[in-house]
Structures are given as structure tokens and as C-alpha cells.
Amino acid sequence: MDVVLPCLDEAEALPWVLRRVPPGWRAIVVDNGSRDGSDRIARSLGATVVREERRGFGAACHAGLTAATAGIVCFCDCDASLDPADLVPFVAEVRSGEADLVLGRRRPRARRAWPLHARVGNLALTRLLRRRTGLRLHDLGPLRAARREALLGLELTDRRSGYPLQMVVRAADAGWRVAEHDVPYRPRTGTSKVTGTWRGTWQAVRDMSRVLREPPREHAGEDAREDVSR
């Protein structure tokens, strides 16, 4: 398996995260302009490092997806708030054909793990997502797994904070089976670039709201859905 780890100044968290990547999996650390030596640390710990000059969470995620070669690709934050080892059952579910896209529902292990403003923004978006797609999800967290070719078939275009949501919306439009499972959510190491402030949260919500306004794509992902069903 390949696990994509978007990274921006995560030198402190990287050793813990990379130690938790399951044996035999390849860690793809996508450096999105770090200035703290994250890329050097990642290489020293055996990760494949990809540079993405264009700033944005979606830009980093998509660069990792493009660089991946495994049949199933996972995504995980690189700040030690989520454990890559929790992806093992996600992969098993995708591989068995029980689900096409598996998401982690974050369950905070400490009050400071998920600030109030971030929870409020997430709740609002999941309600809008339900209205738009019918999916009854509780979270739009970054821990997820799906087949690589199927994901590429969704033709994701957002390169900012809307990327994770666009993946879910287009998967729903394509008729994918989307599953959600609880995962522990820990206080992140370092400062969040997105949900650490009200302003960052508002910008993320704005990006995602734009995604929700996109009209359903006709015959979205039909080829990808056929690939998933094999």
C-alpha cells in the first residue's frame, strides 16, 4: 500500500508518524514548502519524498496520489493527530469490495485535540453534504483509503481545503459505497495551518462550500466505479 502524507513544517511529528506506518507499506511524504527540514527527516526515515511547490492541502494530496503506484492508496495527516496504523482495516475493506471509499470518523482523545470552531465547521459541512448527496457521514476527516485508479477517475480539481470534500462528493455522484469508522484523534504536534484558528477554519469552510455548489457530474466516475467493483 501507499500512504500519502501531506507535509508542511512537520519535522517534530514526522518520526512518530513514520514509525506508525504499517510494515511493507510505502510512506509518500509530500513536502509542500517546509522550511524546517521535514523533507530531510522524512528521507532519513525511509520515506519517499515528493515536492509540491503549489501551496494547498489538495495540491499536496493530489501530488501524492499521482506519485503513488499501489493499487490502494491511503491518506493521513502528518501532524501525529492520526495513526497510520488505523488504516489497516480500511484497506482490508476496500480490498474485499465491501466499500469503495473508507473514511475515519475522528474521536477526540483530549478536549484540545479538536477545537470548538473546527467541530462546528465540520458539523455544518456534513449536514450540507447529506443534503447534497444523501450520505449520512459524521466527519470529513483526512484518514481514508480507496483504489488509486478509481480516485484518479474522479478527476478531482480542487487544490485547497476543498479536496477531501470533493473526493467524497464525486464518489457519491459516481455511486461509490462510502463507509465510515471511528478512529482516535489526538492533539496535533505543532500548530495547525487550517483549523488552528477561526480564520483558517472559515477559509476551509468557504473552500468546501464552493465544492458543494458544484452541480452533479453526469455519469461521474463510471469507469472508476467499474474499476472498484473488480
N, C-alpha and C positions, 0 to 999 in steps of 0.2 A: 504494500500500500504506500501511497504518497500522502503526507500530511503537510498542507500549506500553512505556513506561519507568517502572516504579515508582520513586519517589524519596523518600528521607528523608535530608536533610542531605548532598547530593552536589554542593555548589557547586564543589568543586575538580575533580571528574571531568566535570561536565556539558559544558564546552566541547569536550573531546576526543570524548566520546560523540556529541554532536550534529553535530560535523563529519564523523563517520563514517557518518551516516545516508545511505543512497543517494539520489542526486538524484531529485526527483519524489515521494519518499515523505514522509508526514507523521509527524512525531515527536509523540507524545502523552505528555507528562511528567505523571505522576500524583503530585502533591505530597501526601505522607502525614503532614504536620505538621512540615515542615522549619522550622528556626529560623536557618538560615544564608543565607537569601536565594536558595535554589535556585529558587524559583518565578520570582523577578525575573530571574535569569540565564537561565533557560530561555526566558522570553518575549523577552528581548533578543536571543536567538539564533534566534528564529523558530519555536520550538516552540509547540504548543497545550498549555496548562496546565489540568489538571483537579485540583480539590481533593477529597481523600477524607479526611474527618475521622476516620472509624473506623480505628484503627490496625490494621495487619496486612498482610503481603505479599499475601495473597489478596484482601483488600479493595481494595488499590491496583490489582492486576492486573484485577480484575473491573470496577472503575470505568473503567479504560482500555478494556476490551473493550466495555463499554456505550456509551462515548463514541465509539468507532470507527465509521466509516461505510464503510470499504473492504470489498470482498468477501473479501480475505485479510488476516488480522491476524497480526502478529508480536509476540513478546515478547523483551525483552532487559533485563538488569540495567543499572543506571545508574551503576555504580561504576568503569567503564573496564577491568573484567576481561575483558569480551567485546566483540567488534567487531560493531556492527550491520551492517556491510558483508558479513559472513559469512552473512547471511540471504538474500542474493540467490539462490543455488542452492536454498535451502529453498523459497522462493516459487515458483520455476520447477517444482519437483517437485510441489507442491500444485496449481498451475495446470494442469499437464499431466495430472493424475489419477493419477500414479504412486504418490502417497501422500496420505493424508488428514491426517496429523499428522507433522511432521518435527521432530526434536529434535537438539540439539547435544551430542555427547559431548565433555566438556571434556578437553583435553590440556594439562597444565600446562607453561608455558614457564620456570618457575622453581620451586624447591622451596617457597618461601614462598607461592606462588600458591594452593595448596590444602593447608591444614593437615592433619596426620595424622588428627585426630579427625573432621574433616569427611569425609575419604575413607572412614574406617571406617564412619561413619554412612550414607554413600551406598551403600557396598558391601552393607551389611546390608539396606537398603531395596530395592535392585534384586533381591536374592535373594528377598525376600519378595514383591516384585511378580511375579517369574517364577512363583512358586508359586501366586499368586492368579490370574494372568491368562494365563500361558504366554508372555508377551512376554520375549524374551531381550535386554533392554536392559542397558547398562553404566553409565548415568548418568541422573539425573533433573534435569539442568541447566535453567536458565531460558531459554536461547536456543531458540526454537521458532516454528513457523508453522502455521496452519490456516485454514480458512474461518470467517468470523465467525458466520454464521447456524448453522453446524454446531456451533460451540463453545457458542453460546447454547442450542442444543437439548440439550446435555448437562446443563443445569440444575445447574451447579456451586454448591455451598453452602458449602464451606469458605472462610473468610476469613482464615486464618492461614497457617502454613507448609505446611499440607497441600494447598493449592490446586494446585500443579503436579502433585503425585501424583494427586490426584483427577481431574484432567483426563485423565491417561494411563489410569487405571483405568476411568473411564467410557467413554473412547474404545475401549478394548479390549472392554468389555462390549457396545458397540454395533457391534462388528465392523469398526472402522476399520483401515486399513492404516497402521501406525506405522513410520517409518523413523528411523534414527539415523546421524549423520555426525560425524566428528571436527572439532573447532574448537579453535583456540588459546585457552588460558586464561592470563591474565596476573595478576600480583599486583594486587589491587584498590587503588584510591585511597581512603585513609581507613580507618576501622575497620568491620568487618562487624557488622551488627546481629543476625545469626543465627548464622553458623558461625565467628565470630571467637573464640568461647570454647567450652569443653566444655559449659557450662550452656546456651548458645544452641543448640548442636548437639543436646543432649539434648531440649530443648523442641521443636525441629523434628522430630526422630525420633518423639517422642511424638505430635505432631500428625499425622504421616504414618501412624504405626501405627494410629491411630484410623480413618483413611481406609481402610486395608487390611482393617479388620474389618467394613466395611460389606458387607452381602450384595449379590450381583449384582442389578442392577435388571432386572426383566422388560421385555423389548422396549426396553431402554435405547437412546435416541438413534436410533430407526428413522427418524424424519423427518429428523434431521440427516444420517444416513448417505445417505439418498436425495438430499439437497442436495449432499453431497460428490461423489456419483457423476455429477452432471450435467456 
